[in-house]
């Protein structure tokens, strides 16, 4: 009887995580469509405004070099995007409170091992504000993540033009160019397709 209760609770929990991911993705897509449907009048030669509708939105990073960064990992070691030049890189923005993030992170862990021979690197960039390092570390451990987790600085969210929803993921090819981008937690097969595109296979 107790097993049935535990199983039922797990089914409900998984259902809630899936629902949260779908809701999150729909909200982000609706927000993006709304932003794209607006027109901004700008004087000739002037730069469009930053924030709201921006010329540097995360979708516009597609086909461009990913913004460089140097962040600190959970052991206090500095890690730069430039350290992985010549390798395909996944940059995943997540947070400890984000249900859909915890749903997709084990998939990144799986693909990290599956495509290790092809040089795939997965970087998880935490987006919690003022959360102690040990709390972030414990959250990653509970999800079963072994790939590199980085703590944010004050500019990375702006550099990648992150919106209000997580997770958000950028797929970089070996030249450091953004070749894929996902909002929310996509299906596992879509995630793998983006990773293969970044690896050129």
Backbone as ProteinMPNN parsed JSONL, in Angstrom:
{"seq_chain_A": "XXXXXXXXXXXXXXXXXXXXXXXXXXXXXXXXXXXXXXXXXXXXXXXXXXXXXXXXXXXXXXXXXXXXXXXXXXXXXXXXXXXXXXXXXXXXXXXXXXXXXXXXXXXXXXXXXXXXXXXXXXXXXXXXXXXXXXXXXXXXXXXXXXXXXXXXXXXXXXXXXXXXXXXXXXXXXXXXXXXXXXXXXXXXXXXXXXXXXXXXX", "coords_chain_A": {"N_chain_A": [[0.828, -1.195, 0.0], [1.943, 1.201, 0.792], [3.873, 1.478, -1.17], [2.314, 1.975, -3.418], [1.278, 4.453, -2.788], [3.648, 6.01, -2.777], [4.408, 5.698, -5.465], [2.217, 6.893, -6.742], [2.554, 9.519, -5.839], [4.976, 10.123, -7.094], [4.214, 10.007, -9.789], [2.417, 12.141, -9.895], [4.203, 14.244, -9.305], [5.997, 14.153, -11.513], [4.149, 14.708, -13.508], [3.465, 17.345, -12.803], [5.935, 18.645, -13.208], [6.25, 18.321, -15.99], [3.992, 19.716, -16.873], [4.651, 22.287, -15.916], [6.898, 22.831, -17.49], [5.785, 22.883, -20.097], [3.953, 24.993, -19.794], [5.733, 27.072, -19.169], [7.235, 27.205, -21.592], [5.228, 27.926, -23.447], [4.49, 30.425, -22.458], [6.848, 31.884, -22.858], [7.113, 31.758, -25.662], [4.792, 33.131, -26.407], [5.378, 35.637, -25.352], [7.614, 36.296, -26.888], [6.474, 36.387, -29.478], [4.722, 38.503, -29.145], [6.554, 40.566, -28.68], [7.885, 40.573, -31.148], [5.884, 41.407, -32.789], [5.626, 44.071, -32.404], [6.4, 47.443, -33.344], [9.208, 49.497, -33.508], [10.051, 52.805, -33.608], [12.822, 54.454, -34.79], [15.282, 56.967, -34.964], [17.127, 57.797, -37.952], [20.199, 56.139, -38.137], [20.318, 55.854, -35.434], [20.601, 53.846, -32.438], [18.624, 51.046, -31.654], [16.507, 50.756, -28.704], [17.684, 49.319, -25.592], [16.505, 46.513, -23.838], [13.193, 45.264, -23.277], [12.172, 45.396, -26.408], [14.821, 44.435, -28.2], [17.773, 44.904, -30.148], [19.646, 43.053, -29.693], [18.513, 40.615, -28.933], [18.143, 37.295, -27.539], [17.5, 35.437, -29.548], [18.556, 36.626, -31.741], [21.209, 36.164, -31.556], [21.77, 33.974, -32.939], [23.786, 32.41, -35.308], [25.884, 34.064, -34.81], [28.958, 34.903, -33.074], [29.197, 33.538, -29.858], [28.676, 35.437, -26.867], [31.566, 36.191, -24.998], [32.745, 34.892, -21.847], [33.917, 34.77, -18.438], [33.622, 32.848, -15.712], [33.059, 31.65, -12.33], [33.44, 28.37, -11.094], [31.844, 25.786, -9.057], [33.849, 25.011, -7.389], [35.36, 27.198, -7.089], [37.086, 27.759, -9.13], [38.214, 29.583, -11.983], [36.513, 29.697, -15.048], [36.533, 29.961, -18.485], [34.728, 30.701, -21.49], [36.347, 30.686, -23.688], [38.161, 28.7, -23.076], [37.28, 26.409, -24.237], [37.619, 26.434, -26.923], [37.352, 25.219, -30.21], [35.77, 23.112, -29.585], [32.423, 21.733, -29.492], [29.892, 23.408, -27.67], [27.482, 23.477, -25.077], [25.552, 25.879, -23.58], [23.78, 26.237, -20.829], [21.299, 27.923, -19.159], [20.046, 28.013, -15.924], [18.178, 27.485, -12.833], [17.924, 26.931, -9.276], [15.308, 26.855, -8.372], [13.805, 26.198, -10.532], [11.631, 24.084, -12.038], [11.315, 22.842, -14.716], [13.983, 23.055, -15.508], [15.299, 21.199, -13.897], [14.208, 18.945, -14.929], [15.315, 18.699, -17.497], [18.072, 18.719, -17.092], [19.27, 16.172, -16.351], [19.232, 14.988, -18.879], [21.046, 16.539, -20.302], [23.285, 15.75, -18.911], [23.389, 13.046, -19.637], [23.817, 13.281, -22.455], [26.234, 14.575, -22.384], [27.987, 12.567, -21.583], [27.513, 10.696, -23.617], [28.398, 11.953, -25.966], [31.004, 12.59, -25.445], [33.366, 11.731, -26.666], [33.272, 13.13, -29.003], [33.971, 15.574, -28.169], [32.097, 17.163, -26.863], [30.999, 19.744, -24.706], [29.308, 20.618, -21.79], [27.935, 23.317, -20.133], [26.533, 24.516, -17.243], [24.916, 27.343, -16.321], [24.198, 28.923, -13.469], [21.368, 30.825, -12.375], [20.417, 31.868, -10.035], [19.665, 34.376, -7.622], [21.71, 35.751, -5.215], [22.003, 33.287, -3.903], [23.447, 30.918, -1.769], [26.542, 29.264, -2.524], [26.771, 26.581, -1.718], [24.13, 25.73, -1.682], [23.403, 25.826, -4.358], [25.196, 23.931, -5.335], [24.297, 21.632, -3.996], [21.735, 21.373, -5.103], [22.37, 20.795, -7.78], [23.701, 18.393, -7.389], [21.647, 16.749, -6.425], [20.072, 16.501, -8.676], [21.704, 14.983, -10.164], [23.847, 15.826, -11.685], [26.963, 16.064, -13.315], [28.436, 17.587, -14.969], [30.074, 20.79, -15.649], [29.186, 23.339, -13.437], [28.458, 26.719, -13.296], [28.774, 29.845, -11.584], [26.898, 32.874, -11.753], [27.834, 36.135, -13.131], [27.487, 39.734, -13.004], [26.866, 40.512, -15.557], [26.358, 38.511, -17.478], [23.708, 37.592, -18.01], [22.605, 39.786, -19.304], [24.361, 39.986, -21.478], [23.699, 37.705, -22.916], [21.128, 38.297, -23.44], [18.943, 37.326, -21.876], [15.6, 36.286, -21.13], [12.64, 36.418, -19.059], [12.163, 33.867, -18.292], [13.088, 30.499, -17.466], [14.274, 27.173, -18.274], [16.976, 28.343, -20.436], [18.766, 27.818, -23.364], [21.807, 27.695, -25.206], [23.382, 26.597, -28.14], [26.533, 25.938, -29.244], [28.823, 25.842, -31.963], [32.031, 24.332, -32.895], [33.5, 26.559, -33.523], [32.614, 28.469, -31.849], [30.269, 29.713, -32.523], [26.831, 30.555, -32.286], [24.582, 28.146, -33.007], [22.193, 27.09, -32.405], [19.245, 27.456, -30.336], [17.224, 27.313, -27.488], [14.127, 27.777, -25.769], [12.734, 27.301, -22.622], [12.096, 23.869, -21.637], [12.855, 21.722, -24.071], [11.595, 18.819, -25.94], [13.356, 15.717, -25.438], [14.471, 14.549, -27.777], [14.574, 16.711, -29.526], [16.401, 18.317, -28.237], [18.694, 16.71, -28.461], [18.974, 16.784, -31.22], [19.697, 19.456, -31.626], [22.147, 19.455, -30.332], [23.579, 17.679, -31.962], [23.631, 19.205, -34.27], [25.271, 21.28, -33.43], [27.604, 19.848, -33.175], [28.045, 19.217, -35.742], [27.099, 16.914, -36.979]], "CA_chain_A": [[0.0, 0.0, 0.0], [2.841, 2.351, 0.869], [4.509, 1.599, -2.48], [1.34, 2.591, -4.325], [1.238, 5.877, -2.422], [4.886, 6.63, -3.258], [4.324, 5.702, -6.928], [1.235, 7.914, -7.108], [3.179, 10.827, -5.591], [5.98, 10.344, -8.139], [3.486, 10.285, -11.033], [1.91, 13.511, -9.77], [5.351, 15.142, -9.376], [6.451, 14.196, -12.911], [3.107, 15.424, -14.238], [3.6, 18.778, -12.503], [7.144, 19.129, -13.877], [5.963, 18.409, -17.427], [3.054, 20.831, -17.053], [5.391, 23.541, -15.705], [7.74, 23.043, -18.669], [4.926, 23.279, -21.22], [3.447, 26.333, -19.494], [6.883, 27.967, -19.29], [7.559, 27.363, -23.011], [4.14, 28.679, -24.089], [4.581, 31.822, -22.016], [7.999, 32.514, -23.523], [6.798, 31.927, -27.079], [3.801, 34.201, -26.512], [6.084, 36.903, -25.099], [8.457, 36.583, -28.053], [5.61, 36.775, -30.588], [4.23, 39.841, -28.844], [7.666, 41.504, -28.894], [8.194, 40.645, -32.566], [4.797, 42.056, -33.517], [5.66, 45.499, -32.144], [7.281, 48.228, -34.198], [9.92, 50.54, -32.785], [10.522, 53.861, -34.493], [14.142, 54.915, -34.39], [15.858, 57.932, -35.895], [18.175, 57.268, -38.825], [21.53, 56.06, -37.537], [20.246, 55.663, -33.981], [20.596, 52.461, -31.984], [17.367, 50.686, -30.999], [16.619, 50.716, -27.248], [18.02, 48.07, -24.93], [15.434, 46.142, -22.92], [11.947, 45.146, -24.007], [12.514, 44.948, -27.746], [16.233, 44.752, -28.307], [18.465, 44.415, -31.332], [20.54, 41.972, -29.267], [17.748, 39.582, -28.243], [18.833, 36.012, -27.561], [17.305, 34.761, -30.828], [19.403, 37.283, -32.736], [22.585, 35.677, -31.415], [21.891, 32.866, -33.888], [24.705, 32.666, -36.407], [26.936, 34.989, -34.37], [29.842, 34.392, -32.02], [28.605, 33.623, -28.517], [29.377, 36.384, -25.994], [32.607, 35.585, -24.156], [32.568, 35.071, -20.404], [34.752, 34.054, -17.485], [32.836, 32.695, -14.495], [33.664, 30.786, -11.312], [32.674, 27.143, -10.888], [31.482, 25.512, -7.664], [35.082, 24.824, -6.614], [36.052, 28.481, -7.042], [38.016, 27.863, -10.251], [37.734, 30.405, -13.091], [36.272, 28.967, -16.29], [36.203, 30.861, -19.583], [34.203, 30.074, -22.701], [37.503, 30.53, -24.583], [38.875, 27.465, -22.717], [36.726, 25.296, -24.998], [37.749, 26.726, -28.35], [37.557, 24.009, -30.998], [34.83, 22.086, -29.135], [31.025, 22.157, -29.424], [29.56, 23.737, -26.284], [26.103, 23.785, -24.699], [25.49, 26.806, -22.449], [22.418, 26.098, -20.306], [20.976, 28.796, -18.035], [19.089, 27.322, -15.072], [18.124, 27.969, -11.445], [17.557, 25.868, -8.335], [13.857, 26.857, -8.181], [13.189, 25.957, -11.837], [11.246, 22.689, -12.248], [11.702, 22.347, -16.043], [15.448, 22.942, -15.571], [15.679, 19.94, -13.266], [13.736, 17.883, -15.8], [16.191, 18.532, -18.65], [19.487, 18.617, -16.729], [19.792, 14.794, -16.498], [19.426, 14.717, -20.307], [22.345, 17.133, -20.645], [24.298, 14.865, -18.315], [23.443, 11.859, -20.496], [24.444, 13.631, -23.733], [27.619, 14.922, -22.077], [28.726, 11.308, -21.624], [27.324, 10.034, -24.91], [29.167, 12.626, -27.014], [32.292, 13.024, -24.899], [34.405, 11.444, -27.66], [33.206, 14.183, -30.025], [34.43, 16.811, -27.542], [30.993, 17.986, -26.358], [31.126, 20.347, -23.376], [28.064, 21.198, -21.274], [28.133, 24.269, -19.038], [25.294, 24.965, -16.616], [25.139, 28.651, -15.69], [23.147, 29.176, -12.482], [20.803, 32.179, -12.419], [19.853, 32.247, -8.738], [20.189, 35.629, -7.072], [22.121, 35.714, -3.806], [21.863, 31.944, -3.334], [24.771, 30.412, -1.383], [27.16, 28.292, -3.424], [26.494, 25.213, -1.274], [22.743, 25.417, -2.052], [23.459, 25.564, -5.797], [25.916, 22.671, -5.467], [23.42, 20.555, -3.527], [20.663, 21.228, -6.09], [22.954, 20.111, -8.936], [24.0, 17.018, -6.968], [20.382, 16.024, -6.319], [19.604, 16.218, -10.033], [22.623, 13.994, -10.71], [24.663, 16.484, -12.708], [28.407, 16.003, -13.104], [29.097, 18.566, -15.837], [30.501, 22.01, -14.961], [28.182, 24.326, -13.04], [29.097, 28.018, -13.109], [28.015, 30.877, -10.877], [26.794, 34.022, -12.656], [28.327, 37.462, -12.759], [26.427, 40.739, -13.155], [26.63, 40.893, -16.954], [26.117, 37.426, -18.428], [22.297, 37.552, -18.419], [22.433, 40.864, -20.279], [25.138, 39.648, -22.669], [22.956, 36.692, -23.666], [19.768, 38.831, -23.602], [18.0, 36.364, -21.311], [14.276, 36.8, -20.795], [12.179, 36.219, -17.692], [11.853, 32.464, -18.063], [14.161, 29.507, -17.546], [15.653, 27.252, -18.746], [17.294, 28.881, -21.753], [19.972, 27.104, -23.766], [22.48, 28.074, -26.449], [24.207, 25.52, -28.683], [27.648, 26.563, -29.967], [29.672, 24.916, -32.71], [33.442, 24.353, -32.46], [34.038, 27.901, -33.756], [32.021, 29.386, -30.871], [29.113, 30.389, -33.124], [25.54, 30.041, -31.828], [23.887, 27.479, -34.113], [20.893, 26.668, -31.913], [18.779, 28.168, -29.15], [15.917, 26.815, -27.044], [13.466, 28.423, -24.645], [12.031, 26.258, -21.903], [12.675, 22.528, -21.751], [12.336, 21.054, -25.271], [11.639, 17.355, -25.857], [14.719, 15.179, -25.422], [14.976, 14.333, -29.129], [14.893, 18.031, -30.087], [17.653, 18.726, -27.59], [19.788, 15.946, -29.071], [19.146, 17.279, -32.591], [20.449, 20.717, -31.519], [23.514, 19.098, -29.968], [24.207, 17.129, -33.164], [23.88, 20.331, -35.188], [26.45, 21.971, -32.903], [28.767, 19.005, -33.426], [28.197, 19.073, -37.188], [26.813, 15.526, -37.42]], "C_chain_A": [[0.874, 1.261, 0.0], [3.528, 2.594, -0.48], [3.592, 2.302, -3.468], [1.26, 4.092, -4.054], [2.454, 6.624, -2.932], [4.861, 6.752, -4.776], [3.362, 6.781, -7.412], [1.818, 9.313, -6.93], [4.204, 11.14, -6.667], [5.317, 10.691, -9.468], [2.96, 11.722, -11.026], [3.049, 14.516, -9.922], [5.858, 15.282, -10.813], [5.448, 14.953, -13.761], [3.203, 16.925, -14.035], [4.82, 19.375, -13.191], [6.914, 19.302, -15.375], [5.033, 19.58, -17.701], [3.768, 22.177, -16.915], [6.262, 23.862, -16.909], [6.938, 23.52, -19.855], [4.412, 24.7, -21.013], [4.539, 27.386, -19.68], [7.187, 28.275, -20.76], [6.497, 28.191, -23.721], [4.199, 30.154, -23.722], [5.715, 32.552, -22.726], [7.722, 32.757, -24.994], [5.795, 33.048, -27.292], [4.463, 35.561, -26.321], [6.955, 37.291, -26.284], [7.625, 37.048, -29.239], [5.076, 38.187, -30.382], [5.307, 40.881, -29.114], [7.952, 41.68, -30.38], [7.114, 41.377, -33.358], [4.784, 43.573, -33.312], [6.674, 46.188, -33.05], [7.922, 49.317, -33.355], [10.428, 51.552, -33.798], [11.816, 54.421, -33.939], [14.651, 55.902, -35.418], [16.935, 57.277, -36.739], [19.516, 57.29, -38.11], [21.519, 55.832, -36.045], [20.212, 54.181, -33.659], [19.269, 52.165, -31.311], [17.559, 50.561, -29.495], [16.976, 49.337, -26.73], [16.937, 47.771, -23.908], [14.12, 46.134, -23.677], [12.229, 44.562, -25.371], [13.935, 45.387, -27.992], [16.836, 44.181, -29.568], [19.354, 43.237, -30.977], [19.776, 40.896, -28.516], [18.433, 38.239, -28.437], [18.647, 35.274, -28.88], [18.192, 35.367, -31.905], [20.881, 36.941, -32.571], [22.845, 34.528, -32.384], [22.805, 33.257, -35.048], [25.836, 33.62, -36.059], [27.795, 34.33, -33.295], [29.166, 34.576, -30.665], [29.378, 34.622, -27.679], [30.363, 35.652, -25.075], [32.268, 35.797, -22.682], [33.652, 34.305, -19.654], [33.987, 34.046, -16.175], [33.561, 31.744, -13.543], [32.801, 29.542, -11.158], [32.452, 26.905, -9.394], [32.691, 25.246, -6.77], [35.882, 26.121, -6.509], [37.05, 28.69, -8.164], [37.397, 28.704, -11.367], [37.639, 29.56, -14.363], [35.838, 29.968, -17.349], [35.635, 30.074, -20.759], [35.35, 29.796, -23.674], [38.303, 29.26, -24.286], [38.459, 26.298, -23.609], [36.729, 25.558, -26.499], [38.059, 25.431, -29.103], [36.64, 22.868, -30.59], [33.399, 22.606, -29.213], [30.638, 22.34, -27.96], [28.059, 23.995, -26.145], [26.181, 24.699, -23.486], [24.04, 26.839, -21.989], [22.236, 26.985, -19.077], [19.839, 28.159, -17.238], [19.059, 27.969, -13.695], [17.623, 26.846, -10.547], [16.045, 25.764, -8.154], [13.095, 26.441, -9.438], [12.914, 24.471, -12.069], [11.647, 22.141, -13.609], [13.218, 22.202, -16.207], [15.886, 21.58, -15.031], [15.221, 18.739, -14.091], [14.729, 17.622, -16.929], [17.659, 18.33, -18.288], [20.038, 17.188, -16.775], [20.011, 14.407, -17.966], [20.755, 15.308, -20.766], [23.48, 16.27, -20.102], [24.495, 13.62, -19.188], [24.171, 12.16, -21.807], [25.911, 14.013, -23.551], [28.502, 13.677, -22.12], [28.689, 10.653, -22.99], [28.218, 10.622, -26.005], [30.515, 13.168, -26.524], [33.413, 12.834, -25.914], [34.429, 12.488, -28.777], [33.58, 15.551, -29.455], [33.348, 17.677, -26.95], [31.246, 18.454, -24.925], [29.772, 20.938, -22.99], [28.405, 22.073, -20.082], [26.77, 24.704, -18.52], [25.561, 26.262, -15.875], [23.955, 28.963, -14.772], [22.685, 30.623, -12.545], [20.107, 32.573, -11.125], [20.475, 33.546, -8.255], [20.489, 35.441, -5.592], [21.897, 34.355, -3.136], [23.252, 31.416, -2.995], [25.243, 29.303, -2.318], [26.819, 26.861, -3.027], [25.07, 24.777, -1.627], [22.675, 25.063, -3.538], [24.109, 24.201, -6.037], [25.036, 21.49, -5.086], [22.284, 20.299, -4.524], [21.166, 20.471, -7.315], [23.233, 18.643, -8.603], [22.73, 16.179, -6.934], [19.838, 15.644, -7.684], [20.507, 15.179, -10.703], [23.534, 14.533, -11.789], [26.141, 16.433, -12.337], [29.145, 16.997, -13.998], [29.322, 19.873, -15.072], [29.332, 22.956, -14.694], [28.922, 25.621, -12.712], [28.171, 28.979, -12.383], [28.014, 32.15, -11.726], [27.561, 35.243, -12.175], [27.208, 38.455, -13.057], [26.071, 41.025, -14.606], [26.185, 39.762, -17.869], [24.664, 37.348, -18.898], [22.012, 38.621, -19.471], [23.154, 40.536, -21.584], [24.408, 38.637, -23.552], [21.484, 37.078, -23.842], [18.72, 37.847, -23.091], [16.683, 37.047, -20.979], [13.937, 36.502, -19.346], [11.95, 34.758, -17.339], [13.091, 31.589, -18.212], [13.526, 28.139, -17.735], [15.766, 27.92, -20.114], [18.667, 28.329, -22.14], [20.487, 27.577, -25.117], [23.408, 26.933, -26.858], [25.262, 26.143, -29.595], [28.44, 25.514, -30.737], [31.128, 25.085, -32.283], [34.119, 25.694, -32.689], [33.456, 28.937, -32.788], [30.836, 30.163, -31.4], [27.826, 29.733, -32.623], [24.79, 29.458, -33.025], [22.509, 26.972, -33.696], [20.551, 27.362, -30.614], [17.429, 27.592, -28.764], [15.444, 27.561, -25.816], [12.64, 27.364, -23.929], [12.732, 24.926, -22.1], [12.079, 21.833, -22.973], [12.295, 19.549, -25.063], [13.079, 16.874, -26.005], [15.289, 15.012, -26.826], [15.331, 15.642, -29.825], [16.213, 18.549, -29.518], [18.847, 18.012, -28.23], [20.05, 16.414, -30.503], [19.95, 18.577, -32.602], [21.918, 20.43, -31.199], [24.25, 18.537, -31.183], [24.513, 18.221, -34.177], [25.137, 21.082, -34.738], [27.726, 21.167, -33.166], [29.022, 18.799, -34.922], [27.985, 17.664, -37.682], [25.321, 15.342, -37.671]], "O_chain_A": [[0.588, 2.241, -0.688], [3.741, 3.735, -0.889], [4.041, 3.128, -4.262], [1.183, 4.898, -4.982], [2.333, 7.732, -3.456], [5.246, 7.786, -5.322], [3.651, 7.496, -8.371], [1.603, 10.19, -7.766], [4.306, 12.283, -7.113], [5.794, 11.564, -10.194], [3.048, 12.428, -12.03], [2.885, 15.534, -10.595], [6.118, 16.392, -11.277], [5.825, 15.742, -14.627], [3.041, 17.694, -14.982], [4.753, 20.492, -13.705], [7.327, 20.302, -15.962], [5.248, 20.347, -18.64], [3.525, 23.097, -17.695], [6.364, 25.021, -17.313], [7.344, 24.451, -20.55], [4.43, 25.515, -21.935], [4.308, 28.445, -20.264], [7.372, 29.431, -21.139], [6.831, 29.068, -24.518], [3.984, 31.025, -24.565], [5.56, 33.699, -23.143], [8.047, 33.819, -25.527], [5.919, 33.827, -28.237], [4.156, 36.518, -27.032], [7.034, 38.465, -26.649], [8.007, 37.988, -29.935], [4.988, 38.971, -31.327], [5.039, 41.935, -29.692], [8.228, 42.791, -30.834], [7.369, 41.9, -34.443], [4.021, 44.282, -33.968], [7.669, 45.594, -33.464], [7.243, 49.983, -32.574], [11.147, 51.201, -34.734], [11.897, 54.81, -32.774], [14.471, 55.697, -36.619], [17.58, 56.323, -36.306], [19.924, 58.308, -37.551], [22.572, 55.637, -35.437], [19.843, 53.359, -34.497], [18.82, 52.949, -30.475], [18.672, 50.285, -29.046], [16.628, 48.32, -27.33], [16.495, 48.668, -23.19], [13.942, 46.908, -24.618], [12.497, 43.367, -25.492], [14.228, 46.583, -27.992], [16.457, 43.096, -30.01], [19.776, 42.493, -31.862], [20.303, 40.313, -27.569], [19.207, 38.057, -29.376], [19.549, 34.549, -29.301], [18.54, 34.694, -32.875], [21.712, 37.383, -33.364], [23.994, 34.153, -32.622], [22.62, 34.296, -35.683], [26.657, 33.949, -36.915], [27.405, 33.332, -32.69], [28.631, 35.644, -30.367], [30.606, 34.667, -27.756], [30.033, 34.636, -24.464], [31.592, 36.759, -22.32], [34.221, 33.335, -20.156], [33.729, 35.099, -15.591], [34.553, 31.115, -13.912], [31.575, 29.637, -11.098], [32.831, 27.733, -8.566], [32.577, 25.253, -5.544], [36.958, 26.142, -5.911], [37.784, 29.679, -8.166], [36.212, 28.567, -11.67], [38.557, 28.813, -14.705], [34.894, 30.731, -17.144], [36.014, 28.927, -20.993], [35.333, 28.798, -24.394], [39.045, 28.787, -25.146], [39.189, 25.314, -23.73], [35.941, 24.978, -27.247], [38.916, 24.649, -28.69], [36.705, 21.781, -31.165], [33.173, 23.8, -29.02], [31.007, 21.53, -27.109], [27.448, 24.65, -26.99], [26.798, 24.35, -22.479], [23.175, 27.395, -22.667], [22.932, 26.82, -18.075], [18.8, 27.809, -17.797], [19.824, 28.894, -13.422], [16.968, 25.916, -11.017], [15.543, 24.692, -7.816], [11.869, 26.34, -9.411], [13.842, 23.688, -12.272], [12.261, 21.077, -13.674], [13.687, 21.339, -16.949], [16.726, 20.901, -15.621], [15.777, 17.647, -13.969], [14.97, 16.469, -17.289], [18.422, 17.815, -19.107], [21.178, 17.0, -17.2], [20.881, 13.589, -18.265], [21.5, 14.677, -21.516], [24.506, 16.089, -20.758], [25.624, 13.198, -19.443], [25.038, 11.394, -22.228], [26.731, 13.805, -24.446], [29.623, 13.719, -22.627], [29.692, 10.123, -23.468], [28.73, 9.898, -26.858], [31.084, 14.083, -27.118], [34.309, 13.672, -26.017], [35.458, 12.707, -29.416], [33.517, 16.562, -30.155], [33.618, 18.814, -26.564], [31.647, 17.678, -24.057], [29.163, 21.67, -23.771], [29.073, 21.638, -19.144], [25.944, 25.205, -19.283], [26.334, 26.29, -14.917], [22.849, 29.233, -15.242], [23.487, 31.536, -12.742], [19.3, 33.502, -11.111], [21.666, 33.788, -8.454], [19.627, 35.024, -4.819], [21.631, 34.288, -1.936], [24.147, 31.458, -3.839], [24.447, 28.514, -2.83], [26.6, 26.014, -3.893], [24.824, 23.592, -1.848], [21.982, 24.124, -3.93], [23.626, 23.412, -6.849], [25.029, 20.467, -5.771], [21.913, 19.15, -4.764], [20.468, 19.6, -7.834], [23.025, 17.761, -9.436], [22.734, 15.026, -7.364], [19.215, 14.594, -7.839], [20.117, 14.565, -11.696], [23.947, 13.806, -12.693], [26.522, 16.718, -11.201], [30.34, 17.229, -13.814], [28.811, 20.036, -13.965], [28.591, 23.324, -15.605], [29.887, 25.621, -11.948], [26.951, 28.935, -12.542], [29.024, 32.472, -12.353], [27.891, 35.375, -10.997], [26.083, 38.042, -13.337], [25.081, 41.706, -14.872], [25.673, 40.034, -18.955], [24.414, 37.064, -20.07], [21.263, 38.382, -20.418], [22.623, 40.778, -22.668], [24.485, 38.701, -24.778], [20.686, 36.281, -24.336], [17.735, 37.564, -23.774], [16.646, 38.218, -20.601], [14.824, 36.35, -18.507], [11.581, 34.445, -16.207], [14.009, 31.896, -18.973], [12.358, 27.953, -17.394], [14.785, 28.043, -20.847], [19.609, 28.367, -21.349], [19.717, 27.827, -26.044], [24.127, 26.375, -26.029], [24.934, 26.79, -30.59], [28.698, 24.424, -30.225], [31.425, 25.894, -31.405], [35.183, 25.957, -32.129], [33.759, 30.127, -32.884], [30.432, 31.162, -30.805], [27.738, 28.507, -32.544], [24.41, 30.185, -33.943], [21.745, 26.483, -34.528], [21.433, 27.803, -29.878], [16.572, 27.401, -29.627], [16.231, 27.928, -24.943], [11.918, 26.605, -24.575], [13.826, 24.863, -22.66], [10.929, 21.397, -22.932], [12.894, 19.043, -24.113], [13.91, 17.541, -26.621], [16.465, 15.3, -27.051], [16.27, 15.692, -30.619], [17.027, 19.139, -30.229], [19.876, 18.628, -28.507], [21.196, 16.443, -30.953], [20.789, 18.781, -33.48], [22.817, 21.083, -31.729], [25.412, 18.874, -31.414], [25.534, 18.17, -34.863], [25.964, 21.47, -35.563], [28.798, 21.741, -33.357], [30.065, 18.281, -35.322], [28.591, 17.243, -38.668], [24.887, 14.253, -38.045]]}, "name": "protein", "num_of_chains": 1, "seq": "XXXXXXXXXXXXXXXXXXXXXXXXXXXXXXXXXXXXXXXXXXXXXXXXXXXXXXXXXXXXXXXXXXXXXXXXXXXXXXXXXXXXXXXXXXXXXXXXXXXXXXXXXXXXXXXXXXXXXXXXXXXXXXXXXXXXXXXXXXXXXXXXXXXXXXXXXXXXXXXXXXXXXXXXXXXXXXXXXXXXXXXXXXXXXXXXXXXXXXXXX"}
